[in-house]
Amino acid sequence: MLHNPDEVVTRALVRQVNVPGLDRPAALITLDNGLDHRKPNTLGPAGLAGLDAAITEALAGEPAFVAVTGKPYVFCVGADLTAMPQLVDREQALEIGRTGHRIFARLRDSAMPTFAFVNGAAMGGGLELALHCHYRTLSGGAGPLALPEVSLGLVPGWGGTQLLPNLIGIPAAAQVIIQNPLTQNKMLKPKQAAEMGIADVLLEPADFLERSLQWAAGVVTGEVTVDRPEVDRDMWDGVLYFARQLLDQRLHGAVPAAYRALDLLTLAKETPFADGTAAEDEALADLILSEELRSGLYAFDLVQRRAKRPAGAPSADLARPVTKVGVVGAGLMASQLALLFARRLQVPVVLTDLDQARVDAGLSYVHSEIEKQVGKGRMDTGTAAKLLALVSGSVDKSAFADADFVIEAVFEDLKVKKQVWAEVEAIVGPETILATNTSSLSVSDMAADLAHPERVVGFHFFNPVAVLPLLEIVRGERTDDAALATAFAVGKQLRKSCVLVSDAPAFVVNRLLTRFLGEIFAAVDAGTPPEVADAALDPLGLPMRPLALLQLVGPPVAHHVGGTLHAAYPDRFTVSDNLRRIAESGLPLMVDDEINPEIGKLLEVGSQPLTDEQVRQRALDALAQEARLMLDEGVVAEPQDIDLCLILGAGWPFHLGGITPYLDRTGTSQRVTGRRFLPAGVASGSAD
């Protein structure tokens, strides 16, 4: 078996448990890596060997049944991924799949009843371990359940593609194995998993183990009957045909793992289990050696590690307490911010705007969103009442007098924002943090005329605020460490992933996306049909095409940001007259997911159309050039921060690693900038 010297070994501890109603003890295997819940159980080579030995020990005593559970709050989150980037041999990759299949099959093939007591988070191979058991109990307080492998560039490789569809049906299985991982890696809550049929019974967390043992004893004695609905096989082929069409529309072949998962789900309909798992082994071996997986693991590490330890953040000890928040503005963005601050910080939040009607509209939004959460069962009435009491509104900025943190979300105009801060500074104390949600303007210029410019910081959210996890925290020329530390502390309380950026026009995400969209519009301006330019980036498998992104951002906003960047960098950022005309027209860019035919009538284009390959290469060249310039300017510390920003702020996929690994492996970075962004072997094969 493979050896990983860096493996955090999850031990499998066996003990005999006397259960009332049974004439002999049960064997309970507990997975525990000896660390707290912040370091979940994983199964590397040593962990798998330990589990194998534990199953042997458990079965040797001829127990009434065998059950597997986890340490507090964690069942098992799957295979140990740390050694995968070092694998270079296909036989090694095959061994990973075959070893897991062999050991897990001992639970599935056991003549004695086997149970999984899923007491906490169960993901990937951990959930597959549970699926191999004959029966499953699930704690209502368990963490997320998921098969997230496709998001990384893998497939469930320890039986998940064969077991799950035959347990819960093909529609739900396709959702868990393919759709959820490609939808920001969506995971299941215990109630959802139980309703799908992944678990046989959902139990209260307080005495979960005791209840699980009692329930299992009832199954063994026949007092408890487990009924599972018959899987509908008539719809199998139709569901997967439709799923393939959706993948083609969305990914255009860019994520090999998703298509391999579809193939494996197809096999699960009628193929013998041993043949289906052998096909999993082959798929796993192919994908483990792929560049997409290397990028996926790199991206996963960024999200799991770097996002939690922001590069350049000052000591948290310097952060000031925040007991009240002020929000300047009551539009959609400001209202979203007010609700987020109230929910996460649990402190009073006050909105202000120019007149009572706007304030009332902002408060109405907050109230309606809270009511929606209650209606969906996601918030209890007590919490709702507390939040409603925390959020208030006023037309008088004097309501900010005792606020510790004030954030503005007003019109993107420097004069307007400078006026706002001049008015607020006259009201608040000298240590109140002043945060701007500007998407492109200079934080330093905004603070230049204030008595205390050192407490102004950029706090750039991404829309929708409740969904996208990125927060660009911008240090102006005179921003001090206390203001910056407070901003990072607040960002953490808001459950956002914070990245420190310097005060450069449009910061990171908007600067890159504007440069990228600029190339698309330059191609249209030259005479390239809009549908050709729009589809040119399809091979990358981006979350949406450029013009759909532009529609989401809003042509007026995109044109405004483009103008800001053109003023700063006129040689690289152009101002498209066609985009201006679209912005001024007010016409929707897209209608029913197609380019609005009315838009074509507004365009004035040249006679030098580009091919889709030319458009794609120009866009990638532009991204490589801009990313290198941003690093040279010190906008962020390292390429990893650029990738993290694109993943968390723009939803760019793991299989690209953000963008710099893709630019490296396609040779774009070397050709455009003369060097790679990342060393060979980081997010890529060691020899490329």
C-alpha positions in Angstrom: 0.0 0.0 0.0 1.1 3.6 -0.6 2.8 5.5 2.2 2.3 9.2 3.0 4.7 10.5 5.6 2.6 13.6 6.1 -0.6 11.7 6.7 -2.6 12.6 9.8 -3.6 9.1 10.7 -7.3 8.4 11.5 -7.4 5.5 13.9 -10.2 3.0 13.9 -10.8 2.0 17.5 -12.9 -1.1 18.3 -14.9 -1.7 21.4 -17.6 -4.1 22.5 -20.9 -2.5 23.5 -23.7 -4.2 25.4 -27.1 -3.2 23.9 -30.4 -4.0 25.7 -32.4 -6.6 23.9 -29.5 -8.4 22.3 -27.9 -11.6 23.6 -24.4 -10.7 22.7 -22.4 -7.4 22.4 -22.2 -5.2 19.3 -18.8 -4.1 17.9 -18.5 -0.3 17.5 -15.7 1.1 15.4 -14.9 4.8 16.1 -12.9 6.8 13.6 -10.7 9.3 15.5 -7.5 11.1 14.4 -6.9 12.4 17.9 -7.5 16.0 17.0 -10.6 18.3 17.6 -13.3 18.8 15.0 -11.3 21.5 13.2 -9.1 18.7 11.8 -11.7 16.2 10.4 -11.1 12.5 10.0 -9.6 11.5 6.7 -8.6 8.2 5.3 -5.0 8.0 3.9 -3.0 4.7 3.4 -2.4 4.2 7.1 -6.0 5.1 8.0 -7.3 2.6 5.5 -5.0 -0.1 6.8 -6.2 0.7 10.4 -9.8 0.4 9.3 -9.1 -2.9 7.6 -7.6 -4.3 10.8 -10.5 -2.9 12.8 -13.1 -4.6 10.7 -11.2 -7.9 11.1 -11.1 -7.4 14.9 -14.8 -6.5 15.0 -15.9 -9.5 12.9 -13.7 -11.9 14.8 -15.9 -11.6 17.9 -19.1 -12.6 16.0 -20.9 -9.5 17.4 -24.7 -8.9 17.1 -23.8 -6.2 14.6 -20.9 -4.0 13.5 -21.3 -0.2 13.5 -19.0 2.6 12.4 -19.1 6.1 13.8 -16.8 9.1 14.1 -15.3 11.3 16.8 -17.5 14.2 18.1 -19.0 16.3 15.3 -17.2 14.4 12.5 -17.9 11.1 10.8 -15.3 11.2 8.0 -14.6 13.7 5.2 -13.0 11.2 2.8 -9.7 10.4 1.4 -6.5 12.2 2.5 -5.8 14.4 -0.5 -2.4 15.7 0.6 -0.3 13.1 -1.2 -2.3 13.1 -4.5 -0.3 15.9 -6.2 2.9 13.7 -5.8 1.4 10.7 -7.6 3.0 10.2 -11.0 2.3 6.5 -11.7 -1.0 5.2 -12.9 -0.6 2.0 -10.9 -0.4 4.1 -7.7 -3.6 5.9 -8.7 -5.3 2.6 -9.4 -4.2 1.3 -6.0 -6.0 4.1 -4.2 -9.3 3.1 -5.7 -8.8 -0.6 -5.3 -7.7 -0.4 -1.7 -10.7 1.6 -0.7 -13.1 -0.7 -2.6 -11.6 -3.8 -1.1 -11.9 -2.6 2.5 -15.3 -0.9 2.3 -16.7 -4.0 0.5 -16.1 -6.0 3.7 -18.9 -4.0 5.4 -21.2 -4.4 2.4 -20.5 -8.1 2.0 -20.6 -8.9 5.7 -22.9 -11.7 6.8 -23.4 -9.8 10.0 -25.5 -6.6 9.9 -23.4 -3.4 9.5 -24.5 0.1 10.4 -23.1 3.6 9.9 -23.9 6.0 12.8 -23.3 9.3 11.0 -22.8 11.6 13.9 -21.1 14.5 12.0 -19.7 15.7 8.7 -19.6 13.0 6.0 -18.1 13.8 2.7 -16.5 12.0 -0.2 -15.0 8.7 0.9 -16.5 9.2 4.3 -20.0 9.2 2.9 -19.1 6.3 0.6 -18.0 4.3 3.7 -21.4 4.9 5.2 -23.1 3.8 2.0 -21.4 0.5 2.1 -23.0 -0.3 5.4 -26.3 -2.1 5.3 -28.1 0.6 7.4 -27.5 4.3 8.3 -28.6 6.5 11.2 -27.9 10.2 10.9 -27.7 12.9 13.6 -29.9 15.9 13.1 -26.9 18.0 14.3 -24.5 16.5 11.8 -22.3 18.7 9.6 -22.7 18.7 5.8 -23.0 15.6 3.7 -21.7 15.6 0.2 -19.9 13.8 -2.6 -17.8 16.9 -3.7 -15.2 15.1 -5.9 -16.3 16.5 -9.2 -15.7 20.0 -8.0 -12.0 19.0 -7.5 -11.7 17.2 -10.8 -12.3 13.7 -9.5 -15.2 11.3 -9.2 -16.5 9.5 -6.2 -14.1 6.6 -6.4 -15.0 4.3 -3.5 -18.4 3.1 -4.7 -20.4 6.2 -4.6 -21.4 6.3 -8.2 -22.7 2.8 -8.1 -24.3 2.7 -4.6 -26.0 6.1 -4.4 -28.2 5.9 -7.5 -29.4 2.4 -6.6 -30.3 3.7 -3.1 -32.0 7.0 -3.8 -32.7 7.0 -7.5 -30.9 8.5 -10.4 -32.3 12.1 -10.3 -31.2 12.7 -6.7 -27.9 10.9 -7.2 -27.1 13.0 -10.2 -27.8 16.1 -8.1 -25.5 15.0 -5.3 -22.7 13.7 -7.5 -22.7 16.2 -10.4 -25.0 19.2 -9.9 -24.2 20.1 -6.3 -20.4 20.1 -6.7 -20.7 22.3 -9.8 -23.0 24.7 -7.9 -20.5 26.3 -5.6 -20.0 22.9 -4.0 -23.4 22.8 -2.5 -23.8 20.3 0.4 -26.7 18.6 2.1 -28.0 19.2 5.5 -29.0 16.2 7.6 -32.8 16.7 7.0 -32.2 16.9 3.3 -30.1 13.8 3.2 -32.7 11.9 5.3 -35.5 13.0 3.0 -33.5 11.8 0.0 -33.1 8.4 1.6 -29.4 8.5 2.2 -30.1 7.8 5.9 -32.7 5.3 7.1 -33.5 7.4 10.2 -32.8 10.9 11.5 -32.2 11.0 15.2 -31.8 13.9 17.7 -28.1 14.8 18.4 -28.3 14.9 22.2 -28.2 11.1 22.7 -27.5 10.1 19.2 -25.2 7.2 19.9 -27.5 5.6 22.5 -30.5 6.0 20.2 -28.6 4.6 17.2 -27.6 1.5 19.2 -31.2 1.0 20.3 -32.5 1.5 16.7 -29.9 -0.9 15.3 -30.8 -3.5 18.0 -34.4 -3.1 16.8 -33.4 -3.8 13.2 -31.4 -6.9 14.3 -34.3 -8.3 16.3 -36.9 -7.5 13.6 -38.7 -5.0 15.8 -37.7 -2.2 13.4 -38.5 -2.6 9.7 -36.5 -0.5 7.2 -38.6 0.3 4.1 -36.8 1.8 1.1 -38.8 2.8 -2.0 -38.0 0.9 -5.2 -35.8 2.9 -7.5 -37.4 3.9 -10.8 -35.2 2.6 -13.6 -37.5 3.7 -16.4 -36.4 7.3 -16.1 -32.6 6.5 -15.7 -31.5 7.0 -19.3 -33.7 10.1 -19.8 -32.4 11.8 -16.7 -28.8 11.2 -17.7 -29.4 12.4 -21.3 -30.9 15.6 -20.0 -27.9 15.9 -17.5 -25.4 15.6 -20.3 -27.2 18.3 -22.3 -27.0 20.6 -19.3 -23.3 19.9 -18.9 -22.6 20.6 -22.5 -24.5 23.9 -22.3 -22.7 24.9 -19.1 -19.2 23.4 -19.3 -18.7 22.6 -23.1 -16.5 19.7 -22.2 -14.2 21.6 -19.9 -14.6 19.4 -16.8 -13.7 15.8 -17.6 -14.6 14.6 -14.2 -18.3 15.6 -14.7 -18.5 13.6 -17.8 -16.7 10.6 -16.3 -19.2 10.7 -13.4 -22.1 10.7 -15.9 -20.6 7.6 -17.6 -20.3 5.8 -14.2 -23.9 6.7 -13.3 -24.9 5.2 -16.6 -23.1 1.9 -15.7 -24.8 1.8 -12.3 -28.2 1.1 -13.9 -27.5 -2.6 -14.8 -23.8 -3.3 -14.6 -22.7 -5.7 -11.8 -21.3 -3.9 -8.8 -17.8 -5.3 -9.2 -17.6 -4.1 -12.8 -19.0 -0.7 -11.9 -16.4 -0.2 -9.1 -13.6 -1.4 -11.5 -14.7 1.4 -13.9 -14.5 3.8 -10.9 -10.9 2.6 -10.4 -10.0 3.4 -14.0 -11.7 6.8 -14.0 -10.0 7.7 -10.7 -6.6 6.7 -12.1 -7.1 8.8 -15.2 -8.3 11.8 -13.3 -5.7 11.7 -10.5 -3.0 12.2 -13.1 -4.9 15.1 -14.9 -4.0 18.7 -14.8 -7.6 19.6 -13.9 -7.2 17.7 -10.6 -3.9 19.4 -9.8 -5.6 22.7 -10.3 -8.6 21.6 -8.3 -6.5 20.5 -5.3 -4.6 23.8 -5.5 -7.9 25.7 -5.5 -9.2 23.6 -2.7 -6.1 24.4 -0.6 -6.5 28.1 -1.3 -10.1 28.1 -0.1 -9.5 25.9 2.9 -6.2 27.4 4.1 -5.1 30.6 2.5 -8.6 32.2 2.8 -8.5 31.5 6.5 -5.1 33.1 7.0 -5.1 36.2 4.8 -1.6 37.2 3.6 -0.5 40.6 5.0 -3.3 40.9 7.6 -2.1 42.8 10.8 -2.4 41.2 14.2 -6.0 40.7 15.3 -5.0 42.2 18.7 -5.1 45.6 17.1 -8.7 45.3 16.1 -11.2 47.7 17.8 -14.5 46.4 19.2 -17.6 47.1 17.0 -20.8 47.5 19.0 -22.8 49.5 16.4 -22.7 49.8 12.6 -23.9 52.6 10.4 -24.7 52.1 6.7 -24.8 55.1 4.4 -27.4 54.5 1.7 -30.5 52.3 1.6 -30.4 50.9 -1.9 -30.2 47.2 -2.7 -26.5 46.8 -1.9 -26.7 48.9 1.3 -29.8 47.0 2.5 -28.1 43.6 1.9 -25.1 44.9 3.9 -27.4 46.0 6.8 -29.0 42.6 7.0 -25.6 40.8 6.9 -24.1 43.0 9.6 -27.1 42.5 11.9 -27.2 38.7 11.4 -23.5 38.1 11.9 -22.4 40.8 14.3 -25.7 40.8 16.4 -25.3 44.6 17.0 -27.5 47.6 16.2 -27.4 48.7 12.5 -28.8 51.9 11.2 -29.4 52.8 7.6 -29.5 56.4 6.3 -30.5 57.9 3.0 -31.5 61.2 1.5 -35.2 60.9 2.2 -37.6 58.8 4.3 -39.0 57.0 1.2 -35.6 55.6 0.4 -35.0 54.6 4.0 -38.4 52.9 4.2 -37.6 51.0 1.0 -34.3 49.8 2.5 -36.0 48.7 5.7 -38.8 47.0 3.8 -36.2 44.9 1.9 -34.6 43.9 5.2 -37.9 42.9 6.7 -39.0 41.0 3.6 -35.8 39.0 3.5 -36.1 38.1 7.2 -39.8 37.0 6.7 -38.7 34.8 3.7 -36.2 33.1 6.0 -38.8 32.4 8.6 -41.3 31.2 5.9 -38.7 28.7 4.6 -38.0 27.4 8.1 -34.4 28.7 8.0 -34.9 31.2 10.9 -37.1 31.0 14.0 -39.4 33.8 15.0 -37.4 34.7 18.0 -34.2 35.3 15.9 -36.3 37.2 13.4 -37.8 39.5 16.0 -34.3 40.2 17.4 -32.9 41.1 13.9 -35.9 43.3 13.1 -35.2 45.2 16.4 -31.5 45.6 15.5 -32.0 47.2 12.1 -33.3 50.8 12.0 -33.3 53.7 9.6 -32.9 57.5 9.7 -32.6 60.5 7.4 -30.2 62.1 9.8 -26.6 60.9 9.9 -26.4 62.0 13.5 -27.7 58.4 14.1 -24.1 57.4 13.5 -22.7 59.4 16.5 -22.0 56.3 18.6 -21.2 53.9 15.7 -17.9 52.1 15.8 -18.0 51.1 12.1 -19.7 53.0 9.2 -19.8 51.7 5.7 -21.0 53.6 2.6 -22.7 52.1 -0.4 -23.7 55.1 -2.4 -23.3 56.1 -6.0 -19.9 55.3 -7.5 -18.7 58.9 -7.8 -15.7 60.2 -6.0 -17.2 63.6 -5.3 -20.3 62.1 -3.8 -18.3 59.7 -1.6 -15.9 62.4 -0.4 -18.9 64.5 0.6 -20.4 61.6 2.5 -17.3 61.0 4.5 -16.9 64.7 5.3 -20.4 64.7 6.7 -19.9 61.5 8.6 -16.5 62.5 10.1 -18.1 65.6 11.6 -20.5 63.3 13.6 -18.5 60.2 14.6 -15.7 59.7 17.0 -12.0 59.9 15.9 -11.5 56.1 16.1 -14.7 55.1 14.2 -13.7 53.0 11.2 -14.9 54.4 7.9 -15.3 51.7 5.2 -16.2 52.1 1.6 -17.8 49.5 -0.6 -16.3 51.2 -3.7 -15.7 48.8 -6.6 -13.2 50.9 -8.5 -12.4 54.3 -6.9 -9.3 55.2 -5.0 -9.7 54.8 -1.2 -6.7 57.1 -0.7 -8.4 59.9 -2.8 -11.6 59.4 -0.9 -9.8 59.9 2.5 -7.5 62.7 1.4 -9.4 65.6 2.8 -10.4 64.0 6.1 -8.9 64.9 9.5 -8.3 61.2 10.2 -7.6 59.5 6.8 -5.9 56.7 8.6 -9.2 55.1 9.6 -10.6 54.8 6.1 -10.5 51.3 4.5 -11.9 49.7 1.4 -14.4 47.0 2.2 -15.5 45.7 -1.2 -18.3 43.1 -1.3 -19.5 41.1 -4.3 -23.1 40.8 -5.3 -25.2 39.0 -4.1 -23.7 39.8 -0.7 -25.2 36.8 1.0 -23.8 34.3 -1.5 -20.3 35.3 -2.7 -17.8 34.8 0.0 -15.0 37.2 -1.1 -14.3 40.5 0.6 -11.5 42.6 -0.9 -10.0 44.7 2.0 -8.2 47.7 0.6 -5.4 49.5 2.4 -5.2 53.1 1.4 -2.0 55.1 1.4 -2.7 56.3 5.0 -4.8 53.4 6.4 -3.3 52.4 9.7 -3.0 48.9 11.2 -5.8 49.4 13.7 -8.3 50.2 10.9 -7.1 47.3 8.8 -7.1 44.9 11.7 -10.7 45.9 12.6 -11.7 45.4 9.0 -10.3 41.9 8.9 -11.9 41.1 12.3 -15.3 42.3 11.0 -14.9 40.4 7.8 -14.2 37.2 9.7 -17.3 37.8 11.8 -19.3 38.3 8.6 -18.0 34.8 7.6 -16.3 36.3 4.5 -13.0 35.2 3.0 -10.8 38.4 3.1 -8.0 39.2 0.8 -5.7 42.2 1.4 -5.3 44.4 -1.7 -3.5 47.7 -2.3 -5.3 50.8 -3.4 -5.1 50.3 -7.2 -8.0 51.1 -9.6 -10.7 48.4 -9.5 -8.5 46.3 -7.1 -8.4 42.6 -8.3 -11.6 41.0 -9.5 -13.2 44.0 -11.3 -9.9 44.9 -12.9 -9.4 41.5 -14.3 -13.0 41.0 -15.4 -13.1 44.5 -17.0 -9.9 43.7 -19.0 -11.4 40.4 -20.0 -14.7 41.8 -21.0 -12.9 44.6 -22.8 -11.3 42.1 -25.2 -14.7 40.6 -25.9 -16.2 44.0 -26.8 -13.1 44.9 -28.8 -13.8 41.8 -30.9 -17.4 42.8 -31.3 -16.3 46.4 -32.2 -14.0 44.9 -34.9 -16.9 43.1 -36.5 -17.0 39.7 -34.8 -20.6 38.5 -34.4 -21.6 39.0 -30.7 -22.6 35.3 -30.5 -19.1 34.2 -31.7 -17.3 36.5 -29.3 -19.6 35.5 -26.4 -18.9 31.7 -27.0 -15.2 32.1 -27.5 -14.3 31.2 -23.9 -16.6 28.2 -23.7 -13.6 25.7 -23.5 -12.7 27.2 -20.1 -16.0 26.1 -18.6 -16.6 29.5 -16.9 -19.7 29.8 -14.7 -21.3 32.1 -17.3 -20.5 33.5 -20.7 -19.1 37.1 -20.9 -22.3 38.8 -22.0 -24.4 37.0 -19.3 -21.8 38.3 -16.8 -22.2 41.8 -18.3 -25.9 41.5 -17.9 -25.5 40.6 -14.3 -23.1 43.4 -13.5 -25.2 45.9 -15.5 -23.9 47.6 -18.7 -24.0 51.1 -17.0 -21.8 49.8 -14.1 -19.4 48.0 -16.4 -19.1 51.1 -18.7 -18.4 53.3 -15.6 -15.8 50.9 -14.2 -14.3 50.6 -17.7 -14.0 54.4 -17.9 -12.3 54.5 -14.5 -9.7 52.0 -15.7 -9.3 53.6 -19.0 -8.4 56.9 -17.2 -5.8 55.0 -15.2 -4.4 52.7 -17.9 -5.5 54.1 -21.3 -3.1 51.8 -23.2 -4.8 48.6 -22.0 -8.4 49.5 -21.1 -10.5 50.8 -24.0 -13.9 52.5 -23.8 -16.3 50.8 -26.2 -18.8 53.1 -27.9 -20.9 50.1 -28.4 -21.0 49.3 -24.7 -21.9 53.0 -24.1 -24.8 52.8 -26.5 -26.0 49.6 -24.8 -25.7 51.2 -21.4 -27.6 54.3 -22.5 -30.3 52.3 -24.2 -31.6 50.6 -21.1 -32.3 47.5 -23.2 -31.6 44.1 -21.6 -28.5 42.5 -23.1 -30.0 39.0 -22.8 -33.5 37.8 -23.3 -34.4 34.2 -22.4 -30.6 33.4 -22.1 -30.0 34.6 -25.7 -28.5 37.8 -26.9 -31.2 40.4 -27.3 -31.7 40.9 -31.1 -32.5 44.5 -30.5 -28.9 45.0 -29.3 -27.6 44.2 -32.7 -29.3 47.3 -34.1 -27.3 49.5 -31.8 -23.9 48.2 -32.8 -21.5 50.1 -35.1 -18.8 47.6 -36.0 -15.7 47.3 -38.2 -15.0 44.8 -41.0 -12.3 42.7 -39.4 -14.0 39.9 -37.5 -12.0 37.5 -35.4 -12.4 33.8 -35.1 -13.4 32.3 -31.7 -9.8 31.0 -31.3 -8.4 34.5 -31.8 -10.9 36.1 -29.4 -10.1 33.4 -26.8 -6.4 33.9 -27.1 -6.6 37.6 -26.9 -8.7 37.4 -23.8 -6.3 35.0 -22.2 -3.3 37.0 -23.2 -4.9 40.1 -21.6 -5.6 38.2 -18.4 -1.9 37.0 -18.2 -0.6 40.5 -18.9 -2.9 42.2 -16.3 -2.2 39.6 -13.6 1.5 40.0 -14.0 1.3 43.8 -13.9 -0.9 43.5 -10.7 1.8 41.4 -9.1 4.6 43.7 -10.2 2.6 46.6 -8.7 2.0 44.8 -5.4 -1.7 44.9 -5.7 -1.7 41.5 -4.0 1.1 39.5 -2.4 1.2 36.5 -4.6 -0.5 34.8 -7.6 -2.5 32.7 -5.1 -4.4 35.8 -4.0 -5.4 36.5 -7.6 -6.7 33.0 -7.9 -8.5 33.1 -4.6 -10.2 36.4 -5.6 -11.5 34.9 -8.9 -12.7 31.7 -7.3 -14.5 33.4 -4.4 -15.5 36.7 -6.0 -16.3 35.6 -9.6 -17.1 32.0 -9.1 -14.3 30.8 -11.4 -14.0 27.1 -11.3 -11.6 24.9 -9.3 -10.5 23.1 -12.5 -8.8 26.3 -13.7 -7.3 26.8 -10.3 -8.7 30.4 -10.5 -6.7 31.4 -13.6 -2.9 31.4 -13.2 -2.5 27.6 -13.3 -4.5 27.5 -16.5 -2.4 30.3 -18.0 0.7 28.3 -17.0 -0.3 25.0 -18.4 -1.5 26.4 -21.7 1.9 28.3 -22.1 0.1 31.6 -22.2 1.9 33.1 -19.2 5.3 32.2 -20.5 4.5 33.5 -24.0 3.0 36.8 -22.8 5.1 37.6 -19.7 8.2 35.5 -20.2 7.7 33.4 -17.1 5.2 31.2 -15.2 3.1 32.5 -12.4 3.6 29.3 -10.3 6.5 26.9 -10.1 6.1 23.7 -12.0 4.4 21.1 -9.8 2.3 23.7 -8.0 -1.2 23.2 -9.4 0.3 21.4 -12.4 2.3 18.3 -13.4 5.9 18.5 -12.4 7.2 18.3 -15.9 5.0 20.9 -17.7 
